[in-house]
Amino acid sequence: MLRVIFCFFFIVMASCGQKSATTSHPKSSTPEEIRAQQKSRTALFNALVGRGVIEFHWRDDDGLHRVQGDFDFWRLGNSISLRVSKAGEVLIWMGGDEQNHWMFDMLGDETTLSINQKDVIFSDILDTLVLLGLNPLPNGDMTMKKGVVTVQTNERTWIATFDPTTHRVLEIEVSDELHHISALHRKGIKVELMDKNRLVWPVTGGLIDIKSTTEDAMTKIDFAWISTDTNEERMDRVFDLKFLQRALKPIKTTGLAQ
């Protein structure tokens, strides 16, 4: 159930809105230009903090489920941490890096910490950052046709369109033989840069719908604010699994860290 949510998260969710225009890169853009544009746009996103509203939908044997709450989001390099809460009470806290992923499920009577669960079909943090528009497309064989960019890696196929002015993601999807995940970036948001005029702030996805073929799962995220200024954030704690485990005190723990 909630593990499925984690699989594509961090995949996150958005309130209702009009679909992004299908404007994409001019046909004259080359793969080299696309890669350069994306690297330039995301170069300052190595450390981030953001806040907004998030919502999860999924289906299982018990029917349809929905969880909604406020969220706090942190990114440091290839690590992510996402806390979902309501009225100050933690509902879900998930995170991970290139080696491990974890999720605290605080919704039921038996609160649980799940670590590296095998039934999580999407838990690659690097892929997550790409889907959220915070990292460039992965390396691979890139082609373009009518403004649509396709990247073929050893394991997955990525398909994306970008705004020709801001170069932010408009739509992006990734698939393999078993699964398909799509992210529709309905609206952009400027990323706050300290000591920089707002006019030069880069733009990334602010209102995002992400869908997974696993259990009809959907996550929606609506960022209200994103900043590169993390000076006031406890970055030493939000990625520290042992610290969070002591603070949240889950009743049950499953799985092991690598």
Secondary structure, DSSP 8 states (H G I E B T S, - for coil): -HHHHHHH-TT-B--S----------TT--HHHHHHHHHHHHTT-SEEEEEEEEEEEEEETTEEEEEEEEEEEEEETTEEEEEEEETTEEEEEEEE-SS-EEEEE-SSSS-EEEES-TT-S---HHHHHHHTTSS---SSEEEEETTEEEEE-SS-EEEEEE-TTT--EEEEEEE-SS-EEEEEEEEEEEEE-TTS-GGG--EEEEEEEEEETGGGEEEEEEEEEEES--TTS-HHHHT-HHHHHHHH--SEEES---
